Amino acid sequence: MLLPIIVTHQLVVLFDQIQGLLRLKEPAVLLRCRKEDHHHVESVLHSAKHEYASKADVHQPEIFVDHDVYLPPAPSHHDAHGQFW
């Protein structure tokens, strides 16, 4: 029997964090995100560190979320691809 999987924004953020950590293989990471995603990142940070450590068979990395510098916001739906010439 197949069960439906509900993909939430938090789940997507978690998988993105795990993928990034697995690629970097660093013991400590400074993480920057968009200001509007900050609460999503914080909500899955512990789970991402635990999942990464178990997959990579290493200690949980230190992840510092930058609270001063944020990535640019997502484009609006009105101007999603910038100006068209």
Residue pairs with C-beta under 8 A, 6 or more apart in sequence:
9 37
9 40
10 40
10 43
10 44
11 44
13 37
13 40
13 41
13 44
14 44
14 47
14 48
14 51
17 31
17 41
17 44
17 45
17 48
17 52
17 63
18 48
18 51
18 52
18 55
20 29
21 29
21 48
21 49
21 52
21 56
21 61
21 63
22 52
22 55
22 56
25 56
26 61
27 58
27 59
27 61
27 62
28 61
28 62
28 63
28 64
29 61
29 62
29 63
29 64
30 64
30 66
31 41
31 63
31 64
31 65
31 66
32 65
32 66
32 69
32 70
32 71
33 41
33 65
33 70
33 71
34 70
34 71
34 72
34 73
34 74
35 70
35 73
36 73
36 74
38 65
38 67
38 70
41 65
42 65
45 63
45 65
48 63
49 60
49 61
49 63
50 60
52 58
52 60
52 61
53 59
53 60
53 61
75 81
75 82
